[in-house]
């Protein structure tokens, strides 16, 4: 079996910009679609020697709004990948769609040409909330999009939802979940609203009392986890739930530290110990491809210390979690300090061990940033000199720190743990 690779294709075009979105995407730039398309195809062809070293087992068209870009162009890109890479016949091929920009005919074309997974940006069932956050569709269009996806032959449909919206109550959120479950998607993603600087929602709602507070968001999250579990949706990552066997293979590549290549402005790649990204500028990306000049924005080699950190940070986002065996193989450093922290988490009900693997519980996922910070501190401070390469890397790097907003909570939890151990 050859090495596996995921491919991400970034489509930076939108009919309009949602008020909460800080991804690199542009509205009013439709006239650049033909130029971008040619540049993207050229880029994929130029990258063929690198892609062909792998078997491509997942392809993800994200954005932006790929459905707004057009099914014909998506198929053209997919066919170019098949010509220039070893795309497996069982590869997971996902296209993100907005309910207002995907038709039955477009869905049929995508399915006929080998796309086998659709991800719909539904966000809420309340039409007033959808309008408030800048979505162009209503919930009836979302229902129709799921129905049309089934008519087109898709048996793997994912739905994205957002909770913690302005004036949203737990009852509103429960109504959204109930109506979405009635659509029987195979996969549901539930994301808590985060106000990102520079977005319209940040300007309008930062500090506003009409936003649900942290406790209310936590209640919504817990309700979603419990309710979806009752309906057979297994939680396999902090924000993702699925019917058995329908985990997103592509997204798991990010969390499992597998190889992936991204194409398009702002797209990121991680291949072996190399991580890089392309410039977040559509015109510069097109020009760079045409003129054959560098379009790299960031480029770095990942050292063993960073890999050890990433194993904990990403692994503990998933229900699969981490294990001593994988930790020693991937990180080659002392497991005991991490193990002691995990034991303390278990006493608090934040983590469990199942078949030799540790993962967070739902309450643990709620405070996962803080708990992961504690694990990283344990990793960084535990018996470093006993692991030569780690000691050398640690001395060369700044000590890992928890984000300032969480330092006080970290100190409180750490002191509490120490006192309990005495």
C-alpha positions in Angstrom: 0.0 0.0 0.0 1.4 3.4 -1.0 1.7 6.5 1.1 -1.7 8.3 1.3 -2.4 12.0 0.6 -5.3 14.4 1.0 -5.8 17.2 -1.5 -7.5 20.5 -0.5 -8.7 22.9 -3.2 -9.6 26.4 -2.1 -12.3 28.2 -4.0 -12.1 31.8 -2.7 -15.3 33.1 -4.4 -18.6 33.9 -2.7 -21.8 35.5 -3.9 -21.7 37.6 -0.7 -19.6 37.6 2.5 -21.2 36.1 5.6 -21.0 38.5 8.6 -19.1 36.0 10.8 -16.6 34.7 8.3 -12.9 35.4 8.5 -11.8 32.8 5.9 -10.0 34.1 2.8 -12.9 34.6 0.4 -14.1 37.4 -1.8 -17.4 38.6 -3.1 -17.9 40.7 -6.3 -14.9 39.0 -8.0 -16.7 36.6 -10.3 -14.9 38.2 -13.3 -11.7 36.6 -12.0 -13.1 33.0 -12.0 -11.8 32.1 -15.6 -8.3 33.4 -14.8 -8.2 31.7 -11.5 -9.4 28.4 -13.0 -6.6 28.3 -15.6 -4.0 29.2 -12.9 -5.3 26.5 -10.6 -5.2 23.9 -13.3 -1.7 24.9 -14.2 -0.6 24.7 -10.6 -2.0 21.2 -10.3 -0.2 20.1 -13.4 3.1 21.6 -12.3 2.7 19.8 -9.0 2.0 16.4 -10.6 5.5 15.0 -9.8 4.9 15.6 -6.1 1.3 14.4 -6.1 2.2 11.2 -7.9 4.4 10.0 -5.1 1.2 9.3 -3.2 -2.1 7.6 -3.5 -4.8 10.4 -3.1 -7.5 9.1 -0.9 -9.4 12.3 -0.1 -10.1 15.5 -2.0 -11.9 18.4 -0.4 -13.3 21.5 -2.3 -13.7 24.2 0.3 -14.0 28.0 0.3 -15.5 30.4 -0.2 -18.3 28.7 -1.9 -17.4 26.0 -4.3 -21.0 25.5 -5.4 -21.0 29.2 -6.5 -17.9 28.5 -8.5 -19.9 26.0 -10.6 -20.1 22.3 -10.9 -18.5 22.3 -14.4 -15.4 23.9 -13.0 -15.3 21.6 -10.0 -15.5 18.6 -12.3 -12.7 20.0 -14.5 -10.4 20.3 -11.5 -11.3 16.8 -10.3 -10.5 15.4 -13.8 -7.2 17.3 -13.8 -6.3 15.7 -10.5 -7.2 12.2 -11.8 -4.9 12.8 -14.8 -2.0 14.1 -12.7 -2.2 12.0 -9.6 -3.0 8.5 -8.3 -6.5 9.2 -7.2 -8.0 6.0 -5.6 -11.3 4.8 -6.8 -12.5 4.7 -3.2 -11.3 8.3 -2.4 -13.6 10.5 -0.4 -14.4 13.5 -2.6 -16.2 16.4 -0.8 -17.7 19.6 -2.2 -18.9 22.4 0.1 -22.2 23.8 -1.1 -24.5 26.6 0.0 -28.2 25.8 -0.3 -28.9 28.9 -2.5 -26.2 28.1 -5.1 -26.6 24.3 -5.7 -29.2 22.9 -8.1 -30.4 19.4 -8.8 -28.7 19.3 -12.2 -25.4 20.5 -10.6 -25.6 17.8 -8.0 -26.3 15.2 -10.6 -23.3 16.2 -12.6 -21.0 16.2 -9.5 -22.3 12.7 -8.5 -22.0 11.3 -12.0 -18.3 12.5 -12.2 -17.3 10.9 -9.0 -17.9 13.4 -6.2 -19.4 11.3 -3.3 -19.8 13.7 -0.4 -21.6 17.0 -0.1 -21.2 19.4 2.8 -24.0 21.9 3.2 -23.7 25.2 5.1 -27.1 25.3 6.8 -26.1 27.0 10.1 -29.6 27.4 11.6 -33.3 26.6 11.0 -34.5 30.0 12.0 -34.8 32.2 8.9 -34.4 35.4 11.0 -31.1 34.2 12.4 -29.9 33.2 8.9 -30.7 36.7 7.7 -29.0 38.3 10.7 -25.7 36.5 10.0 -25.7 37.3 6.3 -26.7 33.9 4.9 -28.4 34.1 1.5 -30.6 31.0 1.9 -33.6 30.1 4.1 -34.1 26.8 5.8 -36.6 25.6 3.2 -33.8 25.9 0.6 -31.6 23.9 2.9 -34.2 21.1 3.1 -34.6 21.2 -0.6 -30.8 20.9 -1.1 -30.7 17.8 1.1 -33.6 16.3 -0.8 -32.0 17.1 -4.2 -28.7 15.6 -3.0 -30.5 12.3 -2.3 -32.2 12.5 -5.7 -28.8 13.0 -7.3 -27.5 9.8 -5.6 -25.5 11.1 -2.7 -25.5 8.8 0.4 -23.0 10.9 2.3 -24.3 14.4 3.2 -22.9 16.6 5.9 -24.5 19.6 7.5 -22.7 22.5 9.2 -24.5 24.3 12.1 -23.6 27.3 14.3 -24.7 27.8 17.9 -24.3 30.9 20.2 -25.8 33.3 17.6 -27.1 36.7 18.6 -30.4 36.3 20.7 -30.3 32.5 20.1 -31.8 30.5 23.0 -31.2 26.9 23.9 -34.8 26.3 22.6 -33.8 27.8 19.2 -30.8 25.6 19.1 -32.8 22.5 20.1 -35.2 23.3 17.3 -32.4 23.6 14.7 -31.0 20.2 15.8 -34.4 18.5 15.7 -35.1 19.8 12.2 -31.7 18.8 10.9 -31.9 15.3 12.4 -35.2 14.9 10.5 -33.2 15.4 7.3 -31.1 12.3 8.2 -27.7 13.6 7.2 -24.8 11.2 7.7 -22.6 13.9 9.3 -23.3 17.0 11.4 -20.8 19.7 12.4 -21.7 22.0 15.3 -19.5 25.1 15.7 -19.7 27.7 18.5 -19.8 31.2 17.2 -16.5 33.0 17.7 -16.3 36.7 16.9 -13.3 37.2 14.7 -11.7 40.6 14.6 -12.2 42.3 11.2 -15.6 40.7 10.6 -18.9 42.5 10.4 -20.2 40.5 13.4 -17.2 41.5 15.5 -17.8 45.2 14.8 -21.6 44.9 15.6 -21.7 42.4 18.5 -18.3 42.3 20.3 -19.3 42.7 24.0 -23.0 42.8 23.2 -25.4 41.5 25.9 -27.5 39.8 23.2 -24.8 37.2 22.5 -25.2 34.0 24.6 -22.5 34.0 27.3 -19.9 31.2 27.8 -22.2 29.2 30.1 -25.1 29.4 27.7 -22.9 28.3 24.8 -21.6 25.4 27.0 -25.2 24.3 27.7 -25.9 24.4 23.9 -22.8 22.3 23.2 -23.7 19.7 25.9 -27.3 19.5 24.7 -26.1 18.9 21.1 -23.7 16.1 22.2 -26.3 14.3 24.3 -29.1 14.8 21.8 -27.1 13.7 18.7 -25.8 10.7 20.6 -29.4 9.6 21.3 -30.1 9.7 17.5 -27.0 7.6 16.7 -24.5 10.3 15.8 -21.2 9.5 17.3 -18.9 12.3 18.4 -15.5 11.7 16.9 -14.0 15.2 17.3 -14.8 18.3 19.4 -17.3 19.7 16.8 -18.1 16.7 14.7 -20.7 14.0 14.9 -21.6 11.2 12.4 -23.5 8.0 11.8 -21.3 5.0 12.2 -18.6 4.8 9.5 -19.2 8.4 8.2 -16.3 10.3 9.8 -14.8 12.9 7.5 -11.7 11.1 6.1 -10.2 14.3 4.9 -10.6 16.2 8.2 -9.2 13.3 10.1 -5.9 13.8 8.1 -5.4 17.1 9.9 -6.0 15.6 13.3 -4.0 12.5 12.7 -0.9 14.3 11.4 -1.3 12.7 8.0 0.0 14.3 4.8 -2.1 16.8 2.8 -1.5 19.3 0.0 -3.5 22.5 -0.5 -4.0 24.5 -3.6 -5.3 28.0 -4.0 -4.7 31.4 -2.2 -4.3 30.9 1.5 -4.2 27.1 1.2 -2.0 25.2 3.7 0.0 22.0 3.2 1.8 19.6 5.5 3.9 16.9 3.8 6.4 14.9 5.9 8.2 17.4 8.1 7.5 20.3 5.8 4.7 22.8 6.3 3.9 25.7 3.9 1.1 28.0 2.8 0.3 30.1 -0.2 -0.3 33.9 -0.3 -3.8 35.1 0.7 -4.2 37.2 -2.4 -6.1 36.0 -5.4 -4.5 38.3 -8.0 -1.0 37.6 -6.7 -1.7 33.9 -6.7 -2.9 34.0 -10.4 0.0 36.3 -11.4 2.6 34.1 -9.6 1.4 31.0 -11.4 1.4 32.7 -14.7 4.8 34.3 -14.3 6.2 31.2 -12.5 7.4 33.1 -9.4 7.1 32.1 -5.8 3.6 32.2 -4.3 4.7 30.8 -0.9 3.6 32.8 2.1 5.0 30.7 5.0 7.4 27.8 4.9 8.9 25.8 7.8 10.4 22.5 8.7 8.7 20.8 11.7 11.1 19.7 14.3 10.6 16.8 16.7 9.5 19.0 19.6 6.8 20.6 17.5 5.6 17.2 16.3 5.3 16.1 19.9 3.2 19.1 20.7 1.0 18.7 17.7 0.3 15.0 18.6 -1.3 16.1 21.8 -3.0 19.2 20.5 -4.6 17.5 17.6 -5.1 14.0 19.0 -7.0 15.3 22.0 -9.4 17.0 19.7 -10.7 13.6 18.7 -12.6 10.8 20.4 -9.8 8.5 19.4 -7.5 10.5 21.6 -3.9 9.5 22.3 -2.1 6.4 23.6 1.2 5.7 25.3 2.3 3.5 22.4 1.6 6.1 19.7 3.1 8.8 21.9 6.4 7.0 22.3 6.6 6.1 18.6 5.7 9.6 17.3 7.3 11.7 20.1 10.1 9.5 21.5 9.8 11.2 24.9 8.6 10.5 28.4 5.0 9.6 28.7 4.8 9.7 32.5 4.2 13.5 33.0 1.4 13.4 30.5 0.0 10.3 32.1 -0.1 11.9 35.5 -2.1 14.9 34.1 -4.5 12.5 32.4 -5.1 10.7 35.7 -5.9 14.0 37.3 -8.4 14.8 34.5 -10.0 11.4 35.0 -10.6 12.2 38.6 -12.4 15.4 37.5 -14.5 13.6 34.9 -12.8 15.4 32.1 -11.0 12.4 30.4 -11.4 8.6 30.2 -9.2 5.7 29.1 -10.6 3.1 26.8 -8.6 0.2 25.4 -5.4 2.0 26.1 -6.4 5.3 24.6 -7.1 8.5 26.4 -9.7 11.0 25.2 -11.8 13.9 26.6 -15.4 13.5 27.8 -18.0 16.1 26.8 -17.2 18.2 29.9 -13.5 17.9 29.0 -14.1 19.0 25.4 -15.8 22.1 26.8 -12.5 23.2 28.4 -10.2 21.4 26.0 -8.0 24.4 25.3 -7.2 24.7 28.9 -6.7 21.0 29.4 -4.5 20.7 26.4 -2.4 23.6 27.7 -1.9 21.6 30.9 -0.8 18.5 29.0 1.7 20.6 27.0 3.1 22.1 30.2 3.5 18.5 31.6 5.1 17.4 28.3 7.5 20.3 28.3 8.6 20.1 31.9 8.8 16.4 32.4 12.2 14.7 32.5 13.4 16.6 29.5 17.1 15.9 30.1 16.3 12.1 29.9 15.5 12.5 26.2 18.5 14.0 24.5 16.9 15.3 21.3 14.0 16.8 23.3 16.3 18.4 25.8 18.3 20.0 22.9 15.1 21.2 21.2 13.6 22.5 24.4 16.7 24.6 25.2 16.5 26.1 21.7 12.8 27.0 21.9 10.8 29.3 24.0 8.8 27.4 26.7 5.3 26.5 25.5 2.8 28.8 27.1 -1.0 28.7 27.5 -2.8 31.7 25.8 -3.0 34.6 28.2 -6.8 34.3 28.5 -6.4 30.8 29.9 -3.3 31.3 32.2 -5.3 32.1 35.3 -7.5 29.1 34.9 -4.5 26.9 34.2 -2.8 28.2 37.4 -5.9 27.5 39.4 -6.4 24.0 38.1 -2.7 23.2 38.5 -2.6 24.3 42.2 -5.8 22.4 42.8 -4.2 19.2 41.3 -1.0 19.6 43.4 -3.0 20.1 46.6 -5.0 17.0 45.9 -1.9 14.9 45.3 -0.4 15.9 48.7 
